């Protein structure tokens, strides 16, 4: 994605993934939860990275150990622990303020986040909007939304006054809201994620088990011919057609070379060739 076009203005977009939550109801760090051979955090960062052309930042709690991340993903630590997603949002936006005008911000626990959703939300920015806030399934989605990085100062100011709920941001800036119909007016999103599963998060062990038990996405594999398989990663897609991801197998997705850990989504086409 070269940028976000807003009334003739092309802006660079970055990504922020919040990984520092306490995960009280889950009983374990969500960032480290296994997801088809990888982790929820790896998947979220990789999916966001497929869309934005700027940096992708993971915001961690102070001293938090993180699992492996996709190549090129950066880590920023919250300066203060225990202030919730508002603090992570402030830290992430502040770290990007001089590098990108816009950031897609999400939590780590969105296992079905689709690139088409990220693109649709970013496309909702207009020249005067400071936030694009999806209202999917009747609920606001502040941790699957787009923010102008200049909002960092506003968020920090709210936190300094003890106003630590994300909803408070929207009282002080220009917000574009996208309901289900507005989100699904995007042809790609309507085709690949008509139920808006992109905003489904996992808060409890039961949520996680239910999500983990879903069938992997249906994807297209091209080698000598074309196959339709179900696979959560490029490595799983390779195995489904009898390949092992080693130095002799080159995989490409969206015109770029990818590793076996690359997460897949509905609608993907992976091409394998032997060297």
GUFI-660145 format. One line per field, with one value per residue (C-alpha): x, y, z; residue in one letter. Coordinates in nm, 2 decimals. Example, Ala and Ser with C-alpha at 12.3 -4.5 7.8 and 13.67 -1.06 7.14 Angstrom:
// GUFI-660145
px: (1.23|1.37) $
py: (-0.45|-0.11) $
pz: (0.78|0.71) $
res: (a|s) $
END
This chain:
// GUFI-660145
px: (0.00|0.17|-0.03|-0.38|-0.54|-0.76|-0.91|-0.61|-0.35|-0.14|-0.02|0.21|0.05|0.22|0.10|0.08|0.00|-0.06|0.09|0.11|-0.23|-0.26|-0.47|-0.64|-0.94|-0.72|-0.48|-0.18|-0.02|-0.22|0.08|0.24|-0.07|0.00|-0.17|-0.12|0.25|0.31|0.16|-0.13|0.12|0.32|0.01|-0.13|0.20|0.24|-0.12|-0.08|0.26|0.10|-0.10|0.10|0.40|0.55|0.69|0.50|0.55|0.47|0.40|0.50|0.47|0.79|1.02|0.78|0.93|0.79|0.78|0.94|0.82|0.82|1.14|1.15|0.89|1.00|0.93|0.85|0.79|0.52|0.69|0.43|0.28|-0.08|-0.25|-0.42|-0.46|-0.47|-0.11|0.00|-0.19|-0.01|0.33|0.28|0.15|0.42|0.69|0.56|0.47|0.78|0.77|0.40|0.09|-0.15|-0.14|-0.37|-0.38|-0.50|-0.47|-0.28|-0.59|-0.76|-0.69|-0.91|-0.79|-0.79|-0.58|-0.90|-1.04|-0.72|-0.73|-1.10|-1.04|-0.74|-0.94|-1.20|-0.97|-1.08|-0.88|-1.03|-1.08|-0.84|-0.98|-1.16|-1.36|-1.53|-1.86|-1.89|-2.17|-2.30|-1.98|-1.71|-1.37|-1.10|-0.84|-0.90|-0.91|-0.70|-0.55|-0.36|-0.03|-0.07|-0.35|-0.06|-0.05|-0.43|-0.41|-0.12|-0.30|-0.61|-0.40|-0.24|-0.58|-0.68|-0.90|-0.78|-1.07|-1.03|-1.38|-1.28|-1.05|-1.35|-1.50|-1.21|-1.13|-1.29|-1.41|-1.54|-1.75|-1.79|-2.09|-2.12|-2.28|-2.00|-1.73|-1.89|-1.93|-1.57|-1.59|-1.28|-1.39|-1.75|-1.61|-1.33|-1.48|-1.86|-1.91|-1.65|-1.46|-1.17|-1.29|-1.35|-1.11|-1.02|-1.05|-1.10|-0.96|-1.29|-1.28|-0.93|-1.02|-1.33|-1.12|-0.84|-1.08|-1.20|-1.09|-0.79|-0.86|-0.91|-0.62|-0.49|-0.16|0.02|0.31|0.29|-0.08|-0.34|-0.47|-0.72|-0.61|-0.68|-0.37|-0.30|0.06|0.27|0.45|0.12|0.02|0.35|0.29|-0.06|0.09|0.38|0.65|0.89|0.99|1.37|1.63|1.52|1.16|1.08|0.74|0.59|0.27|0.14|0.46|0.70|0.91|0.78|0.89|0.70|0.58|0.38|0.02|-0.24|-0.60|-0.90|-0.84|-0.46|-0.27|0.07|0.32|0.59|0.89|1.19|1.55) $
py: (0.00|0.32|0.54|0.65|0.88|1.15|1.41|1.41|1.40|1.08|1.00|0.74|0.49|0.30|0.03|-0.01|-0.34|-0.32|-0.62|-0.50|-0.58|-0.76|-1.04|-1.09|-1.29|-1.50|-1.60|-1.58|-1.32|-1.30|-1.20|-1.54|-1.75|-2.01|-1.96|-2.24|-2.27|-1.90|-1.66|-1.41|-1.12|-1.25|-1.28|-0.94|-0.76|-0.95|-0.88|-0.51|-0.51|-0.64|-0.32|-0.03|0.11|0.27|0.10|-0.14|-0.10|-0.33|-0.16|-0.37|-0.32|-0.22|-0.52|-0.75|-1.04|-1.08|-1.38|-1.38|-1.09|-1.06|-0.91|-0.53|-0.49|-0.25|-0.26|0.04|0.01|0.19|0.44|0.35|0.01|-0.05|0.24|0.02|0.06|0.44|0.44|0.20|0.41|0.73|0.56|0.41|0.72|0.94|0.70|0.74|1.11|1.22|0.92|0.88|1.09|0.80|0.47|0.17|0.06|-0.28|-0.51|-0.83|-1.05|-1.02|-1.37|-1.31|-0.96|-0.94|-0.70|-0.59|-0.46|-0.26|-0.11|-0.02|0.16|0.35|0.45|0.61|0.90|1.23|1.55|1.67|1.34|1.26|0.91|0.65|0.45|0.13|0.06|-0.31|-0.54|-0.24|-0.18|0.08|-0.07|0.17|-0.10|-0.18|0.18|0.44|0.75|1.05|1.03|1.39|1.27|1.14|1.47|1.46|1.11|1.19|1.49|1.29|1.03|1.31|1.41|1.05|1.00|0.66|0.52|0.52|0.65|0.98|1.05|1.08|1.37|1.59|1.52|1.48|1.12|0.93|0.64|0.33|0.10|-0.25|-0.12|0.14|-0.12|-0.37|-0.12|-0.23|-0.51|-0.69|-0.68|-0.79|-1.08|-1.20|-1.11|-1.06|-1.14|-0.88|-1.14|-0.90|-0.74|-1.06|-1.07|-1.34|-1.24|-1.58|-1.93|-2.03|-1.75|-1.87|-2.23|-2.15|-1.93|-2.18|-2.45|-2.27|-2.41|-2.23|-2.00|-2.13|-2.02|-2.08|-2.25|-2.23|-2.46|-2.67|-2.63|-2.47|-2.62|-2.49|-2.58|-2.47|-2.33|-2.08|-2.01|-2.04|-2.33|-2.51|-2.44|-2.58|-2.90|-2.93|-2.97|-3.19|-2.93|-2.86|-2.50|-2.52|-2.33|-2.49|-2.36|-2.00|-1.87|-1.55|-1.37|-1.04|-1.02|-1.05|-1.33|-1.47|-1.73|-2.03|-1.83|-1.58|-1.59|-1.64|-1.51|-1.59|-1.49|-1.53|-1.69|-1.83|-1.93|-2.18|-2.25|-2.48|-2.35) $
pz: (0.00|-0.11|0.12|0.23|-0.02|0.15|-0.08|-0.30|-0.02|0.00|0.35|0.48|0.71|1.00|1.24|1.61|1.79|2.17|2.35|2.71|2.85|3.18|3.03|3.37|3.23|3.00|3.28|3.04|2.82|2.51|2.30|2.36|2.29|2.02|1.69|1.44|1.51|1.57|1.82|1.83|1.84|1.54|1.34|1.43|1.35|1.02|0.90|0.98|0.81|0.49|0.45|0.58|0.41|0.72|1.03|1.25|1.62|1.90|2.23|2.53|2.90|3.09|3.09|2.91|2.73|2.38|2.15|1.81|1.58|1.20|1.05|1.07|1.35|1.62|1.99|2.21|2.58|2.78|3.01|3.28|3.37|3.45|3.27|3.01|2.64|2.65|2.77|2.50|2.24|2.35|2.35|2.00|1.84|2.00|1.87|1.52|1.52|1.32|1.09|0.97|0.98|1.03|1.22|1.23|1.59|1.71|2.01|1.99|2.04|1.70|1.54|1.24|1.15|0.77|0.56|0.38|0.71|0.78|0.43|0.47|0.80|0.68|0.37|0.59|0.69|0.54|0.54|0.87|1.05|1.33|1.41|1.21|1.46|1.34|1.52|1.43|1.56|1.74|1.95|1.92|1.82|1.94|1.93|1.56|1.44|1.26|1.43|1.32|1.51|1.62|1.86|2.08|2.27|2.33|2.47|2.69|2.82|2.90|3.09|3.29|3.41|3.50|3.20|3.10|2.89|2.51|2.46|2.62|2.32|2.09|2.29|2.19|1.82|1.48|1.44|1.14|1.25|1.03|1.10|0.96|0.63|0.58|0.65|0.41|0.13|0.05|-0.20|-0.08|0.29|0.20|0.01|0.25|0.59|0.55|0.92|1.03|1.22|1.20|1.52|1.72|2.01|2.26|2.63|2.81|2.77|2.62|2.36|2.27|2.24|2.02|1.80|1.78|1.68|1.37|1.04|0.88|0.59|0.24|0.02|-0.34|-0.39|-0.73|-0.81|-1.12|-1.11|-0.88|-0.56|-0.30|0.05|0.41|0.58|0.85|0.74|0.43|0.58|0.63|0.27|0.15|0.36|0.21|-0.14|-0.03|0.01|0.30|0.35|0.31|0.11|-0.21|-0.19|-0.26|-0.16|-0.28|-0.16|-0.30|-0.51|-0.22|-0.09|0.24|0.50|0.63|0.93|0.72|0.83|0.56|0.52|0.31|-0.05|-0.04|-0.34|-0.26|-0.53|-0.47|-0.69|-0.65|-0.69) $
res: (x|x|x|x|x|x|x|x|x|x|x|x|x|x|x|x|x|x|x|x|x|x|x|x|x|x|x|x|x|x|x|x|x|x|x|x|x|x|x|x|x|x|x|x|x|x|x|x|x|x|x|x|x|x|x|x|x|x|x|x|x|x|x|x|x|x|x|x|x|x|x|x|x|x|x|x|x|x|x|x|x|x|x|x|x|x|x|x|x|x|x|x|x|x|x|x|x|x|x|x|x|x|x|x|x|x|x|x|x|x|x|x|x|x|x|x|x|x|x|x|x|x|x|x|x|x|x|x|x|x|x|x|x|x|x|x|x|x|x|x|x|x|x|x|x|x|x|x|x|x|x|x|x|x|x|x|x|x|x|x|x|x|x|x|x|x|x|x|x|x|x|x|x|x|x|x|x|x|x|x|x|x|x|x|x|x|x|x|x|x|x|x|x|x|x|x|x|x|x|x|x|x|x|x|x|x|x|x|x|x|x|x|x|x|x|x|x|x|x|x|x|x|x|x|x|x|x|x|x|x|x|x|x|x|x|x|x|x|x|x|x|x|x|x|x|x|x|x|x|x|x|x|x|x|x|x|x|x|x|x|x|x|x|x|x|x|x|x|x|x|x|x|x|x|x) $
END
